[in-house]
Amino acid sequence: QQAEAAHRAAEHLRAAYGTAAAAPLARLHKHGTVLTPTQRRHHAATLHDALPDRADRVLAEPGWPALAATLDEVRRGGGDPCVLLRKASARRELHSA
């Protein structure tokens, strides 16, 4: 019973997150689609440096523009996108990040 309740609660939280995250993710996706070709190549190279075994798969994902926009925001904010990618990958699979 506890496992079933936990499963239902997790499903409810996933649905709530999906609803709450839709607008910010759409904004990131749009930002990623207007990056210059040079910026896109730079972020793709960063992805290859950080996660060489996963980069091609991530680049083929429909969410790649949103990730590229995130990397762009991190870089413009003075952060290291490569470090961010490695830390995120170490915590969980990228498809759930």
C-alpha positions as CSV (number, residue, x, y, z in Angstrom):
1,Q,0.0,0.0,0.0
2,Q,2.8,2.4,0.8
3,A,4.6,1.7,-2.4
4,E,1.4,2.2,-4.4
5,A,0.7,5.5,-2.6
6,A,4.3,6.6,-3.2
7,H,3.9,5.8,-6.9
8,R,0.7,7.8,-7.2
9,A,2.3,10.7,-5.4
10,A,5.3,10.6,-7.7
11,E,3.0,10.6,-10.8
12,H,1.1,13.5,-9.4
13,L,4.4,15.5,-8.8
14,R,5.6,14.7,-12.4
15,A,2.3,16.0,-13.8
16,A,2.5,19.2,-11.7
17,Y,6.1,19.7,-12.7
18,G,5.2,19.3,-16.4
19,T,2.5,21.9,-16.1
20,A,4.7,24.3,-14.2
21,A,7.8,23.8,-16.4
22,A,6.0,24.2,-19.7
23,A,6.4,28.0,-20.1
24,P,10.0,28.2,-18.9
25,L,11.0,25.3,-21.1
26,A,9.2,26.9,-24.1
27,R,11.1,30.1,-23.5
28,L,14.5,28.2,-23.3
29,H,13.6,26.3,-26.5
30,K,12.8,29.5,-28.4
31,H,16.0,31.1,-27.1
32,G,18.0,28.1,-28.3
33,T,16.5,28.3,-31.8
34,V,17.7,31.9,-32.3
35,L,21.3,31.3,-31.2
36,T,23.8,32.1,-34.0
37,P,25.3,29.1,-35.8
38,T,28.6,30.0,-34.1
39,Q,27.0,29.9,-30.7
40,R,25.3,26.6,-31.5
41,R,28.6,25.1,-32.6
42,H,30.3,26.3,-29.5
43,H,27.7,24.8,-27.2
44,A,27.8,21.5,-29.2
45,A,31.6,21.4,-28.8
46,T,31.1,22.0,-25.0
47,L,28.7,19.1,-24.9
48,H,31.2,16.9,-26.7
49,D,34.0,17.9,-24.3
50,A,31.9,17.4,-21.2
51,L,30.0,14.2,-22.3
52,P,31.7,12.6,-25.3
53,D,29.9,9.3,-25.0
54,R,26.4,11.0,-24.9
55,A,26.8,14.1,-27.0
56,D,25.5,12.8,-30.3
57,R,22.4,11.4,-28.6
58,V,21.7,14.7,-26.8
59,L,22.3,16.8,-29.9
60,A,19.6,14.7,-31.7
61,E,17.0,15.2,-28.9
62,P,14.2,17.7,-29.5
63,G,15.2,19.4,-26.2
64,W,18.7,20.3,-27.5
65,P,17.8,23.9,-28.2
66,A,16.6,24.4,-24.6
67,L,19.8,22.9,-23.3
68,A,21.9,25.0,-25.7
69,A,20.1,28.1,-24.4
70,T,20.8,27.0,-20.8
71,L,24.5,26.6,-21.6
72,D,24.5,30.0,-23.2
73,E,22.9,31.6,-20.1
74,V,25.4,29.9,-17.9
75,R,28.3,31.0,-20.0
76,R,27.0,34.6,-20.2
77,G,26.6,34.6,-16.4
78,G,30.3,33.7,-15.9
79,G,29.7,30.0,-15.2
80,D,31.4,27.0,-16.8
81,P,28.9,25.1,-19.0
82,C,31.2,22.0,-19.1
83,V,31.2,21.7,-15.3
84,L,27.5,22.2,-15.2
85,L,27.0,19.3,-17.7
86,R,29.3,17.0,-15.9
87,K,27.6,17.7,-12.5
88,A,24.1,17.2,-14.0
89,S,25.2,14.0,-15.6
90,A,26.7,12.7,-12.4
91,R,23.5,13.3,-10.6
92,R,21.1,11.7,-13.0
93,E,20.4,10.8,-16.6
94,L,20.2,13.8,-18.9
95,H,16.8,12.7,-20.2
96,S,15.3,13.3,-16.8
97,A,17.3,16.5,-16.1
